[in-house]
């Protein structure tokens, strides 16, 4: 190498962009004697040290190295530089792979470029040049941390959850420490997004995330898995607080979640799993918690369920049902069938008797199963609500039933009505109600002949919305029924307050007849219903004795298996034709 060339190279490598390549060139062209080594390295504008490979000690440091790492290092053991002495994979190259070290004394990161040389007395040594990469490392760590952080709430995300679970399982692999994990889902959250947009949905999620931060201790870990699903890993020291945690969460979920200029009611479904590190995996723990959460949602929402063996089987059933639902919707709702159960008006006769007159039918949705059996609503409605599929299903039912009602009204049954049951999701927000009314109006049906039925439990849970929408429905011409009255927290105050036209008593009271309490309850319901201007329908009429009792106490309407079980549209048309021979020309698919 020509005299002076090393100095040009030394100046070039001071620029970060040239560091790697030019430093390699410099190292390859070092003079052969040790004194020249020292002279060259002393004048290099980067920290440099020389390490004895066999003796594992420091042979030399230049002034820049002392400025960064301290003085008095020459002759000392390699210490924190020990990692630099690891040879490469034996390729024979003089330039070894760069090594990163975190220097504890200064809290900084350095990347070391290494080169084999022969030092004083023929010692095999490594010349190591350092580059401060602390800022770059911080940026790298920041990027890595972003990969484990939820962008919206700032909480750790699903990847962080998997990582934390893995760490816990490994740390306590041989112990019997018990852990609790909560898997939480905001009930009916999808309605917020669908009705008001993601800005409002995000506001709800932010409020909920902040609530979780306040409710749990700093040692408990909180994660957002995505959407409205959150996980909490309870610290083992807080295991005794698990009941308190659950009670506080469900109590808080009974109040609205503020978002921007509105408030939304979204209750909580929580799956609880207790586990240890023995024979568990990250996937199995989260799966169990998810199963338990779904059971909580299925059992009525705003509740929690602890995982138990056997839920796996139920999950397989759930997956199969979900596939059925999605397939049915995709195929134009072909997998759904609507059955109809008539209800009758009891018209009093002069001789004290009563005449049964068919006046309408209740539409009941069924889903065709894998074995061609018809699944009852309790087997799929809850899942459809959870998956957000109940809205398109409900609109399909609404359109089909209203279309049939119109055909009947225009073909000799002008007052025949149809009872359509509403899901709780359809009562959540005004846009749902508006869509429902648009579907009904599009069919051209006489709205006076459509009865929308709200389950008593739903009406109580959604009392604010129920009152508002019932009033709007009636103003539009629809009739409103309070279904299953007496099945839950019924009170006669509710009967009076709700703007409904029809009270449908829960069938359990009539099935208990001649129980004295049941008899008095039915009589009181009829008395108060009639005196508040409402029609009372007694359901569950299964025997002649039931019918006679209803006639005796002057019930307005009756419905039950004594007359007909739910059946197809074709059977309903046949029944109407049989009961009214003059109108037997009505056929399925008649004029619309």
C-alpha positions in Angstrom: 0.0 0.0 0.0 1.4 3.4 -0.9 2.5 5.8 1.8 -0.3 8.1 2.9 -3.1 5.9 1.6 -4.2 4.6 5.0 -4.7 8.2 6.2 -7.1 8.9 3.3 -9.0 5.7 4.2 -9.1 6.6 7.8 -10.7 10.0 7.0 -13.3 8.3 4.8 -14.5 5.9 7.4 -15.4 8.7 9.8 -18.5 9.2 7.7 -21.3 6.8 8.8 -22.4 6.0 5.3 -18.9 4.7 4.5 -18.3 3.0 7.8 -18.8 -0.6 7.0 -17.1 -0.8 3.6 -14.2 1.5 4.2 -13.5 0.2 7.6 -13.1 -3.3 6.1 -10.7 -1.9 3.5 -8.7 -0.2 6.3 -8.4 -3.3 8.3 -7.3 -5.4 5.4 -4.5 -2.9 4.7 -3.1 -2.4 8.2 0.7 -2.2 8.3 2.3 -5.5 9.5 4.2 -4.4 12.6 2.5 -3.7 15.9 4.0 -0.2 16.4 2.5 0.9 13.1 -0.7 -0.7 14.2 -0.8 1.6 17.2 0.1 4.7 15.3 -2.6 4.1 12.8 -5.3 3.1 15.3 -4.4 6.1 17.6 -5.3 8.5 14.8 -8.5 6.7 13.8 -11.7 8.8 14.5 -13.7 5.8 15.8 -13.3 3.8 19.0 -10.9 0.9 18.5 -9.6 -1.9 20.7 -7.4 -4.9 20.2 -8.2 -8.2 22.0 -5.9 -11.2 22.7 -7.9 -14.2 21.3 -6.1 -16.8 23.4 -5.6 -14.8 26.6 -9.0 -13.3 26.5 -7.7 -9.8 27.5 -7.5 -6.3 26.2 -4.1 -5.5 24.4 -4.8 -2.0 23.2 -7.4 0.8 23.1 -7.2 4.1 21.2 -8.2 7.5 22.7 -11.7 7.4 21.2 -12.3 4.0 22.8 -11.2 5.4 26.2 -13.5 8.4 25.8 -16.5 6.1 25.2 -15.7 3.2 27.6 -13.3 4.5 30.2 -9.5 4.4 30.8 -7.3 1.8 32.4 -8.6 -1.1 30.2 -5.3 -2.2 28.7 -4.2 -5.5 30.2 -7.6 -6.2 31.8 -9.8 -9.2 31.0 -12.1 -8.8 28.0 -15.1 -8.5 30.4 -18.1 -7.1 28.6 -16.1 -7.4 25.3 -15.9 -11.2 25.7 -18.6 -11.7 23.1 -16.3 -10.1 20.5 -13.9 -13.0 20.8 -16.3 -15.5 19.3 -14.9 -16.6 16.0 -17.0 -16.8 12.8 -18.1 -19.9 11.1 -14.7 -20.9 9.9 -14.9 -19.5 6.4 -11.3 -18.3 6.7 -12.2 -14.6 6.0 -10.2 -12.0 7.8 -13.2 -9.8 8.3 -15.6 -11.3 10.9 -19.3 -10.8 11.2 -20.2 -7.6 13.1 -21.3 -8.0 16.7 -23.7 -5.8 18.7 -23.0 -5.1 22.3 -25.0 -3.2 24.9 -22.5 -1.3 27.1 -24.1 -1.3 30.6 -21.9 1.5 32.0 -23.2 4.1 29.5 -26.5 2.5 28.6 -25.6 2.6 24.9 -25.4 0.1 22.0 -22.4 -0.3 19.8 -21.8 -2.3 16.7 -18.2 -3.8 16.5 -16.5 -4.6 13.2 -13.7 -7.2 13.8 -10.6 -8.2 11.9 -7.9 -10.8 12.6 -4.3 -9.5 13.0 -0.9 -10.7 14.4 0.0 -8.5 17.3 3.2 -8.1 19.4 5.2 -11.4 19.9 3.1 -13.1 17.3 -0.2 -13.0 19.3 -3.3 -13.8 17.4 -5.6 -10.8 18.0 -8.8 -9.1 16.9 -8.9 -5.4 16.0 -12.4 -4.2 16.8 -13.8 -0.9 15.7 -17.0 0.4 17.3 -19.9 2.4 16.1 -22.5 4.0 18.3 -25.9 2.7 17.1 -27.9 3.7 20.2 -30.3 6.0 18.3 -30.8 3.4 15.6 -31.4 0.7 18.2 -34.0 2.9 20.0 -35.8 3.3 16.7 -35.6 -0.4 16.0 -37.0 -1.1 19.5 -39.7 1.5 19.0 -40.8 -0.2 15.7 -40.7 -3.6 17.4 -42.8 -2.3 20.3 -45.4 -0.9 17.8 -45.8 -4.4 16.5 -46.9 -5.4 20.0 -49.2 -2.4 20.7 -52.8 -1.8 19.7 -52.8 1.4 17.5 -56.2 2.6 18.9 -56.1 2.0 22.7 -52.4 1.8 23.3 -52.9 -1.5 25.0 -50.7 -4.6 24.2 -52.2 -6.4 21.3 -52.8 -10.1 20.4 -49.1 -10.8 19.6 -48.2 -9.3 23.0 -50.9 -11.5 24.6 -49.4 -14.6 23.0 -45.9 -13.6 24.1 -46.9 -12.9 27.7 -48.8 -16.2 27.9 -45.7 -18.0 26.5 -43.5 -16.3 29.1 -45.8 -17.2 32.0 -46.0 -20.8 30.9 -42.3 -21.2 30.6 -41.5 -19.3 33.8 -43.8 -21.5 35.9 -43.4 -24.7 33.9 -42.5 -26.9 37.0 -44.8 -25.1 39.5 -48.4 -25.4 40.4 -49.2 -21.7 40.2 -52.8 -21.0 39.1 -53.6 -18.2 36.7 -56.9 -16.6 35.7 -57.6 -15.2 32.3 -60.7 -13.2 31.3 -61.8 -13.1 27.7 -64.2 -10.1 27.2 -66.5 -9.1 24.4 -68.8 -6.0 24.3 -72.3 -7.2 23.5 -74.0 -5.6 20.5 -70.9 -3.5 19.8 -71.3 -4.1 16.0 -74.6 -2.2 16.1 -72.7 0.9 17.2 -70.3 0.7 14.2 -73.0 -0.2 11.7 -75.4 2.5 12.9 -73.2 5.4 13.8 -69.8 4.6 12.2 -66.4 3.6 13.4 -65.6 7.0 14.9 -68.3 6.3 17.5 -67.3 2.7 17.8 -63.7 3.7 18.5 -64.8 6.1 21.1 -66.6 3.3 23.0 -63.5 1.1 22.8 -61.3 3.9 24.2 -63.7 4.4 27.1 -63.8 0.7 27.8 -60.0 0.4 27.6 -59.7 3.2 30.1 -62.2 1.5 32.4 -60.1 -1.7 32.3 -57.0 0.3 33.3 -58.8 1.7 36.3 -60.4 -1.6 37.4 -57.3 -3.7 37.4 -54.1 -3.4 39.4 -50.8 -2.5 37.7 -49.6 -6.2 38.0 -52.6 -7.5 35.9 -52.0 -7.5 32.2 -54.6 -6.0 29.8 -54.7 -6.7 26.0 -56.9 -5.8 23.1 -57.1 -8.7 20.7 -59.0 -6.8 18.1 -62.4 -5.4 17.5 -64.3 -5.4 20.8 -62.4 -8.4 22.2 -60.2 -7.8 25.2 -58.2 -10.1 27.5 -57.0 -9.7 31.1 -54.4 -11.9 32.7 -54.8 -11.6 36.4 -51.6 -11.6 38.4 -51.4 -14.7 40.7 -51.1 -12.4 43.7 -54.6 -11.1 42.9 -56.4 -14.4 42.5 -58.5 -13.7 45.5 -59.8 -10.6 43.8 -61.2 -12.4 40.8 -64.9 -12.4 42.1 -64.5 -8.7 42.9 -63.1 -8.0 39.5 -66.0 -9.7 37.7 -68.7 -8.1 39.9 -67.3 -4.6 39.3 -67.0 -5.1 35.5 -70.6 -6.4 35.1 -71.9 -3.6 37.3 -70.1 -1.0 35.3 -71.4 -2.5 32.0 -74.9 -1.7 33.1 -74.2 2.0 32.5 -73.6 3.7 29.1 -70.2 4.1 27.4 -69.6 7.7 26.3 -68.3 8.3 22.8 -68.0 11.8 21.3 -71.4 13.4 21.8 -73.4 10.2 22.5 -73.7 7.3 24.9 -74.1 3.7 24.1 -75.3 0.7 26.1 -73.1 -2.3 25.5 -73.1 -5.0 28.1 -70.3 -7.5 28.7 -69.9 -11.2 28.1 -66.9 -12.6 29.9 -65.2 -16.0 29.6 -63.1 -17.1 32.6 -60.5 -19.8 32.4 -58.3 -21.0 35.3 -55.1 -22.7 34.2 -51.6 -23.7 35.3 -48.4 -24.2 33.3 -48.9 -27.9 33.4 -50.0 -29.5 30.1 -51.3 -26.2 28.7 -50.6 -24.2 25.6 -51.2 -20.6 24.5 -53.7 -21.8 21.9 -55.7 -24.0 24.3 -56.0 -21.4 27.0 -57.4 -18.7 24.7 -59.7 -21.2 23.0 -61.1 -22.2 26.4 -61.6 -18.6 27.4 -63.3 -17.8 24.0 -65.6 -20.8 24.4 -66.6 -19.7 27.9 -67.2 -16.1 26.7 -69.5 -17.3 24.0 -71.5 -19.4 26.5 -71.9 -16.2 28.6 -73.2 -14.4 25.6 -75.5 -17.3 24.7 -76.9 -17.4 28.3 -78.2 -13.9 28.3 -75.2 -11.4 28.1 -73.8 -9.2 30.8 -72.6 -12.3 32.6 -69.6 -14.5 32.9 -69.0 -18.2 32.5 -66.1 -20.2 33.8 -64.7 -22.8 31.4 -65.7 -26.4 32.1 -64.9 -29.6 30.2 -67.5 -30.3 27.6 -67.6 -26.8 26.1 -65.3 -28.2 23.3 -68.2 -30.3 22.1 -70.5 -27.3 22.2 -67.9 -25.3 20.2 -68.0 -27.8 17.4 -71.7 -27.5 17.3 -71.3 -23.7 17.3 -68.9 -23.9 14.4 -71.3 -26.1 12.4 -74.2 -23.8 13.1 -72.1 -20.7 12.1 -71.3 -22.5 8.8 -75.0 -23.2 8.3 -76.0 -19.6 9.0 -73.4 -18.2 6.6 -74.2 -20.7 3.9 -77.9 -20.0 4.2 -77.4 -16.3 3.8 -75.0 -16.7 0.9 -77.5 -18.9 -0.9 -80.3 -16.3 -0.8 -81.5 -17.4 2.7 -82.4 -20.8 1.2 -81.5 -22.6 4.5 -84.1 -20.7 6.5 -87.7 -21.7 6.7 -90.6 -19.6 8.2 -93.3 -21.5 10.0 -96.7 -20.1 10.9 -98.8 -20.7 14.0 -102.3 -19.3 13.9 -103.9 -17.3 16.8 -107.6 -17.0 17.3 -110.0 -14.4 18.5 -112.6 -15.6 21.0 -115.8 -13.9 20.0 -118.5 -14.1 22.7 -121.9 -15.6 21.7 -125.3 -14.6 23.1 -125.7 -18.0 24.9 -122.5 -17.4 26.9 -120.3 -19.4 24.7 -117.6 -18.2 22.3 -116.6 -18.8 18.7 -113.1 -19.2 17.6 -112.2 -17.0 14.6 -108.7 -17.2 13.1 -107.4 -13.7 12.9 -103.7 -14.0 12.2 -100.5 -16.1 12.6 -97.1 -15.8 14.3 -94.1 -16.2 12.0 -91.5 -18.5 13.6 -88.0 -18.8 12.0 -86.3 -22.2 11.7 -82.9 -23.2 10.2 -82.4 -26.4 8.2 -79.7 -28.5 9.8 -77.1 -30.8 8.3 -79.4 -33.8 8.8 -82.3 -31.9 7.2 -83.9 -31.3 10.6 -85.3 -28.0 11.5 -83.4 -26.2 14.3 -85.4 -24.1 16.7 -84.5 -20.5 17.2 -82.7 -21.0 20.5 -80.2 -23.1 18.6 -79.1 -20.3 16.3 -80.6 -16.9 17.1 -78.1 -16.1 19.8 -75.2 -17.0 17.6 -76.6 -14.9 14.7 -76.8 -11.9 17.1 -73.3 -12.5 18.2 -72.0 -12.7 14.7 -73.9 -9.7 13.5 -76.0 -11.7 11.1 -79.3 -11.1 12.7 -79.9 -7.9 10.9 -80.0 -9.3 7.3 -81.8 -12.4 8.6 -84.4 -10.2 10.3 -84.9 -8.1 7.1 -85.4 -11.2 5.0 -88.0 -12.5 7.4 -89.7 -9.1 7.6 -90.0 -8.9 3.8 -91.2 -12.5 3.3 -93.8 -12.4 6.0 -95.1 -9.0 5.1 -95.4 -10.1 1.5 -97.5 -13.1 2.5 -99.7 -10.9 4.7 -100.3 -8.5 1.8 -101.4 -11.4 -0.5 -103.8 -12.7 2.2 -105.2 -9.2 2.7 -105.8 -8.8 -1.0 -107.4 -12.2 -1.5 -110.3 -12.2 0.9 -108.7 -11.8 4.4 -108.4 -8.0 4.7 -107.9 -8.0 8.5 -105.6 -11.0 8.7 -102.5 -10.0 10.7 -98.9 -11.3 11.0 -96.9 -11.4 14.2 -93.2 -10.9 13.6 -90.8 -11.3 16.6 -88.0 -8.7 16.9 -84.5 -9.5 18.1 -82.9 -7.3 20.8 -80.3 -6.1 18.2 -83.1 -4.7 16.1 -84.1 -2.4 19.0 -80.6 -1.0 19.6 -80.5 2.0 17.5 -82.8 4.2 15.3 -81.2 3.2 12.0 -82.3 -0.4 12.6 -85.9 0.7 13.1 -85.8 2.9 10.0 -84.4 0.0 7.9 -87.1 -2.3 9.2 -89.9 0.3 8.3 -88.3 0.7 4.8 -88.5 -3.1 4.3 -92.1 -3.2 5.3 -93.2 -0.3 3.2 -91.4 -1.7 0.2 -93.7 -4.8 0.3 -96.8 -2.6 0.1 -98.5 -4.4 3.1 -101.1 -2.7 5.2 -99.0 -1.7 8.2 -102.1 -2.0 10.5 -101.9 -5.8 9.9 -98.3 -6.2 11.0 -97.7 -6.9 14.7 -94.1 -6.5 15.9 -93.5 -8.5 19.0 -90.9 -7.5 21.6 -89.9 -10.1 24.3 -90.6 -8.8 27.8 -86.9 -9.4 28.8 -85.7 -7.4 25.8 -88.2 -4.6 26.5 -86.9 -4.3 30.1 -83.2 -4.5 29.1 -83.7 -1.9 26.4 -86.4 0.0 28.2 -85.3 3.4 26.9 -85.1 2.3 23.3 -88.2 0.0 23.6 -90.4 2.9 24.7 -89.2 5.2 22.0 -89.4 2.6 19.2 -92.8 1.2 20.3 -94.2 4.7 20.1 -92.7 5.2 16.6 -93.9 1.9 15.4 -97.5 2.6 16.5 -97.3 6.1 15.0 -96.4 4.4 11.7 -99.5 2.2 11.9 -97.9 -1.0 13.2 -99.3 -2.9 16.1 -96.9 -3.7 19.0 -97.1 -6.8 21.2 -95.3 -7.4 24.5 -94.4 -11.1 24.2 -93.8 -13.6 27.1 -95.3 -11.3 29.7 -94.6 -12.7 33.1 -91.6 -14.8 32.1 -89.1 -12.7 33.8 -89.3 -9.4 35.8 -92.8 -8.6 34.6 -94.8 -6.1 36.5 -98.1 -4.6 35.8 -96.5 -1.2 35.9 -94.5 -2.2 32.8 -97.8 -3.3 31.2 -99.2 0.2 31.7 -96.1 2.2 30.8 -95.1 0.5 27.5 -96.9 1.8 24.4 -98.1 -1.6 23.2 -101.4 -2.9 21.7 -101.2 -6.6 22.7 -100.1 -8.4 25.8 -99.1 -12.0 25.1 -98.9 -14.0 28.4 -96.0 -16.5 28.8 -97.3 -20.0 28.2 -96.0 -21.3 31.6 -99.0 -19.8 33.5 -101.6 -21.7 31.6 -99.6 -24.9 31.7 -99.6 -24.6 35.5 -103.5 -24.3 35.5 -105.4 -25.1 37.7 -102.7 -23.7 40.0 -104.3 -21.0 42.1 -101.5 -18.4 41.6 -101.4 -19.0 37.9 -105.2 -18.6 37.6 -105.2 -15.3 39.5 -102.2 -14.0 37.6 -104.0 -14.6 34.2 -107.2 -13.1 35.5 -105.4 -10.0 36.8 -103.5 -9.6 33.6 -106.6 -9.7 31.5 -108.5 -7.3 33.8 -105.7 -4.7 33.8 -104.8 -5.2 30.1 -108.4 -4.6 29.0 -108.8 -1.6 31.3 -105.7 0.0 29.8 -106.9 -0.5 26.3 -104.8 -3.5 25.4 -105.7 -6.9 23.9 -104.6 -9.9 25.9 -103.5 -13.1 24.2 -103.1 -16.3 26.2 -100.5 -18.6 24.7 -99.9 -22.3 25.5 -103.5 -23.5 25.0 -103.0 -27.3 24.8 -106.2 -28.9 26.3 -109.9 -28.4 26.1 -109.8 -27.5 29.8 -107.4 -24.6 29.0 -109.7 -23.4 26.3 -112.8 -23.5 28.5 -110.9 -21.5 31.2 -110.0 -18.9 28.7 -113.6 -18.7 27.4 -114.8 -18.4 31.0 -112.6 -15.5 31.9 -113.2 -13.8 28.6 -109.8 -13.9 27.0 -109.4 -11.8 23.9 -107.1 -14.1 21.9 -105.7 -17.6 22.3 -102.9 -19.5 20.7 -101.5 -23.0 21.2 -101.0 -26.6 20.1 -104.7 -27.4 20.8 -105.4 -25.6 17.5 -102.3 -25.9 15.4 -98.5 -26.4 15.7 -96.2 -24.2 13.7 -96.3 -25.3 10.0 -95.4 -24.2 6.5 -96.9 -21.4 4.5 -98.7 -24.0 2.3 -100.4 -25.5 5.4 -101.5 -22.1 6.6 -103.2 -21.4 3.3 -104.9 -24.8 3.4 -106.1 -24.1 6.9 -107.6 -20.7 5.8 -109.3 -22.3 2.8 -110.8 -25.1 5.0 -112.1 -22.6 7.6 -113.6 -20.4 4.9 -114.7 -22.5 1.9 -115.8 -19.4 0.0 -112.2 -18.2 -0.2 -110.5 -21.5 -1.1 -109.3 -20.0 -4.4 -106.4 -18.5 -2.5 -103.2 -20.2 -3.6 -99.6 -19.8 -2.7 -98.0 -17.2 -5.0 -101.3 -15.5 -5.8 -101.8 -11.9 -6.8 -99.6 -9.4 -4.9 
